[in-house]
Amino acid sequence: MKAYGVKPGDAAFALGQINNLSLVTECAGVITATGPEVSGLAVGDRVSAFGCTPYASRVRVYSGNVARIPDSWSFAVGASIPVAFMTAYHCLVTLANLKKDQCIMIHAAAGPVEQAAISIAKHLGSTVIAIVSSGAERDWLIKNFDLSPIHVVLTDASRVPKIVSSITGKIGVDCLLNCSPNTLTEDDLIGLNFGGTIIQTVDSGLSSGVNSRSAPLKNNFTFRVVDLVALIAHKPLEAARIFANVMSLLERGSIQAKSSISAKPIAEIGSVLKAVQSKDLVGTIILESGRGALVRTKGYYSSPLNLDANATYVVAGGVGDLGSRLAELMVKGGAKHIVMLSRRSVQPDEYQKIKHDVQLISPSSRIYWKTCDIKDALQVKECAASLKSSGLPPVKGVVQAAVVLHASLKCLYFNHPEADES
């Protein structure tokens, strides 16, 4: 991978404020391998993708979540596309059904999703009223999106309704998009046309800035809450369709990726996540990686294993590779008596190999074998009685190392092309 988009949820997860890492991770890189049924993509293609393992050097992802990007794009631009444009497309096209000559008001319009929404709305032939919080944001949107200065309005609850009324001929806007956590006011809703749509995006859960009680119910307003993570998890094929449509529009030049990008090396991931959490970084935040990229991590140091030489330790599943490695580790830690349990009788060559490996480490250590199915309570009781009567030291530790492996892989639901969307 060459670049990753950073989201507030990533920072919250890294700082321990939420338990689940987002499934919507966006990235860009170069394809190194494809599955036998993949078509339209090839090794060496430069691509943008979503729904992959966050911040991994290599990822495996469903082909429907991947699209080629032009050679003229940087990987940072490619990684900035999926979340912003998929969210905006779903809001304006799928839900609001925004059409030519209709009008949309976009709050906090300098954000990545909001800028994507401006580009899509202009492509649809709709009039855009952008609400911003600073003169710098206003100037940037006017310059980069060719918006009329009259249509880019500084946040002012007393002025916005008058400006909306003037621009729309007192009809009001057909769609109101709010991607910020700020609650919409009654004045905001007054500026909405009869039968208009209010859309609030959220990062997770059902919390939103929309208060439906503020709106006159007689105006037939429609309230929609959009959570892209939930859409990808529950409607993976719909999410893939939206992504394909977005990338097609970008490839044709019908919409443009103009969001301001702040790119940082992935080596700075710690400070970047803290800055995202504290909102010290604005715009689309990208972490760039590549061959040889290093990330500082907190080392894990464990105290030396110190086992009692005058005790017995039991390893269930000792005939397997995991069990034999555990026996070696325990002997290195000072154990002198290890009992290996197995459901089946151990072959002489298996016993001799483990005995040889253990005694190379500690010639005085002893390995004992017992046939015992630990799922059978009676066999476990008989084994315990046998150990007690054999003269071995008291048991001070038992390790469960028995495993059953199935030769199958279960795909994550949101990456499964046959997922049920009914």
Order of alpha helices (4+ residues) and beta strands (2+ residues): beta-alpha-beta-beta-beta-alpha-alpha-beta-alpha-beta-alpha-beta-alpha-beta-alpha-beta-beta-alpha-alpha-beta-alpha-beta-beta-alpha-beta-alpha-beta-alpha-beta
